[in-house]
Amino acid sequence: MTMPAPVRYLGTLWLIALGVTTTGAAQERLSPRELGVRVGLLPAGPLNAITDVAGVMVGQVTIVAGDSINTGVTAILPHGGNVFREKVVAAVVVGNAFGKLAGSTQVQELGELESPIVLTCTLCVPRVADAVLTYLLTLPGNENVRSANPVVGETNDGTLNHIRLRPVTEADVLEAIRSAHGGPVEQGSVGAGRGTRAFGWKGGIGTSSRTLPDDLGGWTVGVLVQSNFGGVLTVAGAPVGQELGRYYLQGRVQGDAPPEDADIADGSIMIVVATDAPVDHRNLERLGRRALAGLARTGSAMTNGSGDFVIAFSTRRVDAEGSLVPNGRMSPLFQAVIEATEEAIYNSLFLATSVDGHRGRAQALPIPETVEILKRYGVIAR
C-alpha cells in the first residue's frame, strides 16, 4: 500500500500553513472551564497545565498522512537539564495493566526517573524507546553511559491510525524532546493524542493543574493525560454519556447490543503527574493512586481491555536535601491530583477535533449539546 508522505508539525500554525482538514482547530473549541464548568474546590495554576509545575516542559510532534496516519509523540521533561545526571524522584501506579509502559520496573525499583517521559502509539513504543536512548546517550556528560532507562507509554490508536506502519521515526522523537518548553500546552487531537478516542468520542491530550494555599504547603500538582479509554462519560457529576446516547453497556441496558458497544469501554489512558512538593517515592506512589480516583470520576471502570497507568514525579532532585512532606500533610495533595486528573480528561475531550482515520471517523464531543446537558444538571449556570 502506498501512503502519502506524512505531515509532521509542531503547534497550531500547521492548520493554516499546510491546509490539513479537521473539524475546527483546537484553538476554536472551548475548554470546560471556559464554558463555566468548575471541577473541584482548589484553584488551578495560571496555565491550568502540567507546566504550572516550575521547570516542567512539554514537546509534541503530530504525524498526519491522508486519512490513514494519525499519530504522534508527546514528551514530558521534569526539567531542562540532563535528566540522566539529575534524576528526579518518581513512581509508577498501575490501574489495569493491558498496555505497554517501557521502563516502569526500574522506576518502581529505584524510585527515580532518568529520562524524559514520552507518549506515543502502541506499536511505536520500541522505536520511541530506542530514540530516547539516542537522546540520552548523546547528551554532554553521558559519553561513557552504558545503561539508561527510557520511559515510554502508549495508547492504541489503531482505529484512526494505520498502526502497523509504525510511522513514528527517531527524528520525530528527538524533535518532540528538543522542542519541549514551558508555558501553554496544546491540547486535543495533537501529539500522542492525534489518533485516540475516549468514551466513543474523539480523545486526545489534556492537561490541568491545582495549587495549594500557602498554609497547606503552597505546592502545585500538574497532570497531563493521553485519553483513549471509555465507559460512561460523566462530567462534574452529570451523566453526559447517557444523555448523548453513547455509553458502555448501552446495548445491554436497552436490550439491543450494537457491535461497537465494547469499543466504548476498552482502550487506555496514560496519566503523567508532576509536583514540586518534596515527596519521596512512597508518597508519590500514593499520589499516583489518587489520580485513578480522578479517572473514575469521569466514568471509567478500567475495563479488562484498558491500560490505565500513572507516572508520577516530583521535580525534587534525587540527591536534594531538605525535609519531606510528612504523611499527615499529603491529603491536600491527594485532593489536588484527583481534581487535576479529572479536569485534564475533560480538556482532552472538549478540545479535541473530529478526525477521519484508517478505519472510520472519530467525532468530537458535541459541545452545544453537552453544554445544554450540563445546564440541565446544574453544572453550568443558565
HELIX and SHEET records of a PDB file:
HELIX    1   1 TRP A   14  LEU A   18  1                                   5    
HELIX    2   2 ALA A   26  GLU A   28  5                                   3    
HELIX    3   3 PRO A   32  LEU A   35  1                                   4    
HELIX    4   4 ILE A   50  ASP A   52  5                                   3    
HELIX    5   5 SER A  104  LEU A  110  1                                   7    
HELIX    6   6 THR A  122  CYS A  124  5                                   3    
HELIX    7   7 VAL A  125  LEU A  137  1                                  13    
HELIX    8   8 ILE A  163  LEU A  165  5                                   3    
HELIX    9   9 GLU A  170  ARG A  178  1                                   9    
HELIX   10  10 GLY A  191  GLY A  193  5                                   3    
HELIX   11  11 ASP A  214  LEU A  216  5                                   3    
HELIX   12  12 VAL A  240  LEU A  244  1                                   5    
HELIX   13  13 GLN A  250  GLN A  254  1                                   5    
HELIX   14  14 ALA A  262  ILE A  264  5                                   3    
HELIX   15  15 HIS A  281  ARG A  297  1                                  17    
HELIX   16  16 ASN A  327  ARG A  329  5                                   3    
HELIX   17  17 SER A  331  PHE A  350  1                                  20    
HELIX   18  18 ILE A  367  ARG A  376  1                                  10    
SHEET    1   A 5 VAL A   7  TYR A   9  0                                        
SHEET    2   A 5 MET A  57  ALA A  65 -1                                        
SHEET    3   A 5 ILE A  69  LEU A  77 -1                                        
SHEET    4   A 5 ILE A 117  CYS A 121 -1                                        
SHEET    5   A 5 VAL A 151  THR A 155  1                                        
SHEET    1   B 6 GLU A 112  LEU A 113  0                                        
SHEET    2   B 6 VAL A  88  ALA A  97 -1                                        
SHEET    3   B 6 SER A 306  ARG A 317 -1                                        
SHEET    4   B 6 GLY A 267  THR A 275  1                                        
SHEET    5   B 6 THR A 220  ASN A 228 -1                                        
SHEET    6   B 6 ILE A 205  THR A 211 -1                                        
SHEET    1   C 2 ARG A 197  ALA A 198  0                                        
SHEET    2   C 2 TRP A 201  LYS A 202 -1                                        
SHEET    1   D 2 VAL A 355  GLY A 357  0                                        
SHEET    2   D 2 GLY A 360  ALA A 362 -1                                        
END                                                                             
